[in-house]
Amino acid sequence: MSLTKSDKTIIASIWSKIATQADCIGTEALERLFTSYPQTKTYFPHFDLHHGSAQLHAHGAKVVSAIGDAVKNIDNIKSALAKLSELHAYILRVDPVNFKLLSHCLLVTVAAHFPADFTAEAQAAWDKFLTIVSSVLTEKYR
Amino acid sequence: MVNWTAEEKQIISAIWAKINIEEVGAAALTRLLVVYPWTQRYFSNFGNLSSPTAIEGNPRVKTHGKKVLTSFGEAVKNLDNVKATFDKLSQLHSDKLHVDPQNFKLLGDNLIIVLAATLGKDFTSEAQAAWQKLVGVVAAALSRNYH
């Protein structure tokens, strides 16, 4: 699966919207993740996960920023996320199933914030993109 | 039997009452066919599905989307008895339609994305959680009679 020219244009366009509220979007995606899929909280025993928590906000911002890096280096996501890939493989070891869950929550968040822009085509492009990001992050697992 | 809290039931009903079944059903099915094009294999007699625009404008997609979501409404009305409610439909999907149960999950998640797009801020984390539980329960009920 690879991104077409049209996919890349759409991805960049939606990213420009996300970037206007990056931190909020990241934080909300995480909140949705923890609420719909409480098992994902097991990776954050050291966090205050309540709504409004500073840690949650900081982490949400981090996650979306990394996604932004992938967007800005869309022709070489592997290289852009190399360090994160190692981090997830050797230190965090987040079970691969969770990348799908977070991706879904991110799409839900984007849909809620930008319904007019998040067309079926935009969803298709972003679904592909996040699948690629997820596979880059799990690439070194074994 | 599924354990629903009073809050979950209230959230589910409140959201169901707010939405236009025809529009949301059509949108969810459209997104399924656009985002996961392999699902088009189940609709080879639907005519033109050759592009997102074609799918969005396809009258059979709209009609079928409404049908599917109307049926989903039976779950909403019978939250304490979803399995029995979908007993026959489960058989149909297995024996006649030959639908891979994975598609129930894909459609359920797409329905949730459409709800988010439709309701915006009102589709809170809690609302999503209740609906994720519901689409999971419906998917399980539809898969139940596969053999």
Contacts between the chains, C-beta under 8 A, distances in Angstrom:
chain1	res1	chain2	res2	distance
A	28	B	125	7.7
A	31	B	125	5.0
A	32	B	125	4.9
A	32	B	128	5.6
A	34	B	125	8.0
A	35	B	125	3.9
A	35	B	126	6.3
A	35	B	128	6.9
A	35	B	129	4.6
A	36	B	125	7.2
A	36	B	128	5.4
A	36	B	129	4.4
A	36	B	132	4.5
A	37	B	132	7.7
A	104	B	109	5.8
A	104	B	112	8.0
A	105	B	128	7.9
A	107	B	113	5.8
A	108	B	112	6.1
A	108	B	113	5.8
A	108	B	116	4.6
A	108	B	123	7.7
A	108	B	128	6.2
A	109	B	116	7.5
A	111	B	113	4.9
A	111	B	114	7.6
A	111	B	116	4.0
A	111	B	117	4.2
A	112	B	116	4.1
A	112	B	117	7.0
A	112	B	119	7.4
A	112	B	120	5.2
A	112	B	121	6.8
A	112	B	123	5.6
A	113	B	120	7.4
A	115	B	116	7.8
A	115	B	117	3.9
A	115	B	118	7.2
A	115	B	120	6.5
A	118	B	117	6.1
A	119	B	52	7.6
A	120	B	27	8.0
A	120	B	30	5.6
A	120	B	31	4.8
A	120	B	34	4.0
A	120	B	35	6.6
A	120	B	52	5.4
A	120	B	55	7.5
A	120	B	56	6.8
A	121	B	34	6.5
A	121	B	52	4.9
A	123	B	31	6.0
A	123	B	34	7.4
A	123	B	35	5.3
A	123	B	113	6.6
A	124	B	34	5.4
A	124	B	35	4.4
A	124	B	52	7.6
A	127	B	35	5.4
